[in-house]
Amino acid sequence: MNQETSPREDGELVGEILAAADLAIGRLDGRGAEEVLRADPETSQVLAECATRIGEAAREISEMMRNWASHIPWEAFEELGTSQKSDIEVERLCAFLREEFPRTRADMEEMWEPGHLRNPVDPDEEFALDKNAYDFYRPAGRDLMRRTEDFHDWVEARRRTETWQYSRVLEQAPGNNAVITNDLGRRTRGINFNSQDYLSFNAHPAIREAAAKALRDYGPHSAGSPMVLGNTTISNELEKELGELTGAEHVTLFPTGWAAGFGTIAGLVRPEDHVVIDRLAHSCLQQGARAATRNVYRYEHLSVDAVRGHLRDIRARDPRSGILVVTDGLFSVDADWPDLAALQAVCREHDATLLVDVAHDLGATGPGGSGVIGTQGMLGEVDLVMGAFSKSFASNGGFLASKSPAVKQYVKMFGGSHFFSNALSPMQTAVVLQATRIIRSPEGDELRGKLFQAIDALRDELSGRGLTCMGVPSPIVPLLIGNEKLARVTNRLLFDQGVLAFMVEFPVTPTGSSRFRLQVQAAHRPEEAREAARIIDRSIAEARSYLSSAFGNDLV
Amino acid sequence: MDRSSFPSDVLSTHFLWPHGMSYLNRWGLMDKVLAATPSHTVVNLVNEGIALSGEVPLDLLRQHFKELHQDDSGVVQRYASVRRKVLDEILVEAAVEAGAEVRQGFAVEDLLYDGDRVVGVVGRTRGGERVEERARVVIGADGRNSMVARTLRLPKHDQRPKCTFAYWSYFSGFDLTTAQLHRRGRLGMAVVPTSFGQNMTLVWGPSEWSKEFRGDIQGNFHKALDFISPEIGELVRTSGRREERFFGTLDQAAFLRPLAGPGWVLVGDAECFKDQCTATGMTYAFRDAELASTAIHSWLAGERPLDEALNDYRSRRRSQVAAAYYDYTCTLAEMQTLRHDELQLFVALRSNQDETNRLIATHADIAPVSEFFQASNLFLLNDAAKQSSDAFPIFNDFENTTKSYRQNLFA
């Protein structure tokens, strides 16, 4: 098809119609057809030509476009320029411009030049809301320092628009209520679901006294690796208590929970070995696995069948190497847990070893604070139990527990993060020891009872409002939002409305499944939890209205 | 009721992803379509010269249908680009054969109400006769500019004004066999064999460049092809014969509308419009047709109240997975230059066919966005990469090249 015989492109025709109509309106200058025909022959001529241009363009519009732009009354346009008589054309055109054209003009302009090209938006907010952290994961360039600047620009845009949920600071102890400052220096007070202190030990007198006593007895500093001289007699007592709590008596302490997860895997797994890991397992476990071997298999969340499939495949081709199966106990942003008995049984069938991270459940759930393992009647049955103190034990730190003294010694030597870190401070150790003792006492049961009353109140109120609480009742209440923009705007609104909540998005959650992770404390009163739920619901509705969003539970 | 008389054409990418073809197969119509249009399973993606080929895996298709429809019968891995003047007629004939009364050349002009409830339509035959029809439910399958939605003054939600401009035509004279989807800088190109021995040949870019592009549509069309893929650009210029005029659109801002209310339901583009860049419109129309008709059937059969049935339709269409894919398409439609990490990922995928296939399935909304674009998966893909980026010139001077890409090529 050569260019001369080819009909014009539809957009061009729409542009032609708009241009001819505008020319005619300008020349008419508010006059009617009769007046122009009587007194202004030159304009009459121009108007007749405009009518011809509009009619010709409309008749040239493709069938495709007619069927697509079915809201435009093309027939009314087509009648123009068909009469051969200029005065009739002028009259028709004037009637058309008076009646039909004003109704369709905006729609046609949208086809010719869409509104967003005419009305620019706030570029900062757009930049802040449109990107994800992972967009900056592989920066380009040989200058390692300079290439971090793109990410920094984005963080600055998020900060300016108050949608940066990170790096907030506390002005006082993180209790059930807290006063915080965001990183623009703006202060707020609210019901606090932003701290992880499930049993409210941070304010417990016996815990504070334990810290004070250790400070008096040993000073603030452990002054060495636990392999050298960093541990105290409190450390030995703590290992013993933890062994009893977990049902696995050989315990190794680590300076952080992250170090415990990473160090355990790095200590035990070698490049020829295999790691089969729940795809939502904690970052320290994922990174430990990747650091230890390239043979990493992510399995469908919680699926014992998927684990079985992987183990069968691996064993069919590699009967000699080790296999570590890795899962969280309570998953930290989904609030669900695996069937540990089934997982452990599958591992035994294939000579694989099971590692369970109990960071979020130990102490706060289960009989006597024994966590998911205790709840499922698996105390003493799981190969490797790893955990952190930062949720229910009021301190930094982590541990690995097993029934094997050999595993203990081996991970201490080869885990890296145990040997080559300063030991927990005496105060931290004393705090965790005291916390463990309370957890195992009747007072622990009472605290867990209060904690679950608040959890139930929060989940009931949120669910009753049509919002989606993921997982099962636990100190983590994940409130699903989904869309990142909606979550970021809700987060901005919540800041000023009396609820402190942490919004999680990629890379913590997969793309498109952002959520609020509400972390409940024993000190939260049920009414306080319900009030928070009402405020959150209101903020989501406001954010949805701000973004005019129809996704999610609260449908129009 | 349709204002057109069939066969009739309409602006469209004409593309049916494998789930779209699967619906046709489930309805017993795929063979008729395949008699008139070529189909394939392999898709070729080329981003900044990094080529990936793959097909949508059957297991992901099955899973998709099971989750959405609780029934995975009839799924196929084929895709096709089929002209609407072929496809729509097949659909109309099938509707008639199934017992529906189809009125062609009938323009619906208004709705009938009983209070707030829609109880029918008012329309006009081609001969000009005014007709009223009453109905228990009115379904607006009337596209982006839905008359039903406009008459009901339905709001638009989640509007994403940033979109692409797209220009295309139909070329004969060459055969690239399978679908080619290429990107370079802020431009994209697709060449897909379609009905009548022609190739749907499409270029697109950010709509803020549209004004300059349309200054010389033919010239810039070829300029864009040459820029994105010099080989394909030359092939189209030297061997291609353009069979029709150029078509174009730059009004592709995405939105959602409420999709059901008292006496009315919307399906397809009428309830959710997205940019052409993922070419999912026709596939979605079929999906909505099956979801909405299943819901309405369950009501007509007395199995459950209409509201309950429509809530089911609504919850599937406004689900978490749907929202994530909506964002995916809208972000893609901005046509930003490909990021360094994205290009590294494409290189990594060259040695990983399973994940390449999953990327294609994700791109087509068959596998959930959240499963592919998940940190632990992306880290693993990077770790497992066997190919280095050395072979691809884009990495030589990435920063400056990217900067140059931001200049409007048509200015």
Boltz contact constraints between the chains, C-beta under 6 A:
constraints:
  - contact:
      token1: [A, 1]
      token2: [B, 242]
      max_distance: 6.0
  - contact:
      token1: [A, 6]
      token2: [B, 245]
      max_distance: 6.0
  - contact:
      token1: [A, 7]
      token2: [B, 245]
      max_distance: 6.0
  - contact:
      token1: [A, 9]
      token2: [B, 217]
      max_distance: 6.0
  - contact:
      token1: [A, 9]
      token2: [B, 246]
      max_distance: 6.0
  - contact:
      token1: [A, 9]
      token2: [B, 248]
      max_distance: 6.0
  - contact:
      token1: [A, 11]
      token2: [B, 214]
      max_distance: 6.0
  - contact:
      token1: [A, 11]
      token2: [B, 248]
      max_distance: 6.0
  - contact:
      token1: [A, 63]
      token2: [B, 9]
      max_distance: 6.0
  - contact:
      token1: [A, 64]
      token2: [B, 9]
      max_distance: 6.0
  - contact:
      token1: [A, 64]
      token2: [B, 10]
      max_distance: 6.0
  - contact:
      token1: [A, 64]
      token2: [B, 11]
      max_distance: 6.0
  - contact:
      token1: [A, 64]
      token2: [B, 247]
      max_distance: 6.0
  - contact:
      token1: [A, 67]
      token2: [B, 4]
      max_distance: 6.0
  - contact:
      token1: [A, 67]
      token2: [B, 10]
      max_distance: 6.0
  - contact:
      token1: [A, 68]
      token2: [B, 10]
      max_distance: 6.0
  - contact:
      token1: [A, 68]
      token2: [B, 11]
      max_distance: 6.0
  - contact:
      token1: [A, 70]
      token2: [B, 145]
      max_distance: 6.0
  - contact:
      token1: [A, 71]
      token2: [B, 145]
      max_distance: 6.0
  - contact:
      token1: [A, 110]
      token2: [B, 251]
      max_distance: 6.0
  - contact:
      token1: [A, 111]
      token2: [B, 251]
      max_distance: 6.0
  - contact:
      token1: [A, 114]
      token2: [B, 251]
      max_distance: 6.0
  - contact:
      token1: [A, 116]
      token2: [B, 161]
      max_distance: 6.0
  - contact:
      token1: [A, 135]
      token2: [B, 339]
      max_distance: 6.0
  - contact:
      token1: [A, 137]
      token2: [B, 341]
      max_distance: 6.0
  - contact:
      token1: [A, 138]
      token2: [B, 340]
      max_distance: 6.0
  - contact:
      token1: [A, 138]
      token2: [B, 341]
      max_distance: 6.0
  - contact:
      token1: [A, 138]
      token2: [B, 344]
      max_distance: 6.0
  - contact:
      token1: [A, 140]
      token2: [B, 340]
      max_distance: 6.0
  - contact:
      token1: [A, 140]
      token2: [B, 398]
      max_distance: 6.0
  - contact:
      token1: [A, 140]
      token2: [B, 399]
      max_distance: 6.0
  - contact:
      token1: [A, 141]
      token2: [B, 399]
      max_distance: 6.0
  - contact:
      token1: [A, 279]
      token2: [B, 376]
      max_distance: 6.0
  - contact:
      token1: [A, 286]
      token2: [B, 376]
      max_distance: 6.0
  - contact:
      token1: [A, 290]
      token2: [B, 383]
      max_distance: 6.0
  - contact:
      token1: [A, 296]
      token2: [B, 380]
      max_distance: 6.0
  - contact:
      token1: [A, 298]
      token2: [B, 376]
      max_distance: 6.0
  - contact:
      token1: [A, 482]
      token2: [B, 320]
      max_distance: 6.0
  - contact:
      token1: [A, 482]
      token2: [B, 323]
      max_distance: 6.0
  - contact:
      token1: [A, 483]
      token2: [B, 323]
      max_distance: 6.0
  - contact:
      token1: [A, 507]
      token2: [B, 375]
      max_distance: 6.0
  - contact:
      token1: [A, 510]
      token2: [B, 370]
      max_distance: 6.0
  - contact:
      token1: [A, 510]
      token2: [B, 374]
      max_distance: 6.0
  - contact:
      token1: [A, 511]
      token2: [B, 369]
      max_distance: 6.0
  - contact:
      token1: [A, 511]
      token2: [B, 370]
      max_distance: 6.0
  - contact:
      token1: [A, 511]
      token2: [B, 373]
      max_distance: 6.0
  - contact:
      token1: [A, 512]
      token2: [B, 324]
      max_distance: 6.0
  - contact:
      token1: [A, 512]
      token2: [B, 327]
      max_distance: 6.0
  - contact:
      token1: [A, 512]
      token2: [B, 369]
      max_distance: 6.0
  - contact:
      token1: [A, 512]
      token2: [B, 370]
      max_distance: 6.0
  - contact:
      token1: [A, 513]
      token2: [B, 370]
      max_distance: 6.0
  - contact:
      token1: [A, 548]
      token2: [B, 157]
      max_distance: 6.0
  - contact:
      token1: [A, 549]
      token2: [B, 157]
      max_distance: 6.0
  - contact:
      token1: [A, 549]
      token2: [B, 158]
      max_distance: 6.0
  - contact:
      token1: [A, 550]
      token2: [B, 157]
      max_distance: 6.0
  - contact:
      token1: [A, 550]
      token2: [B, 158]
      max_distance: 6.0
  - contact:
      token1: [A, 550]
      token2: [B, 256]
      max_distance: 6.0
  - contact:
      token1: [A, 551]
      token2: [B, 318]
      max_distance: 6.0
  - contact:
      token1: [A, 551]
      token2: [B, 323]
      max_distance: 6.0
  - contact:
      token1: [A, 556]
      token2: [B, 258]
      max_distance: 6.0
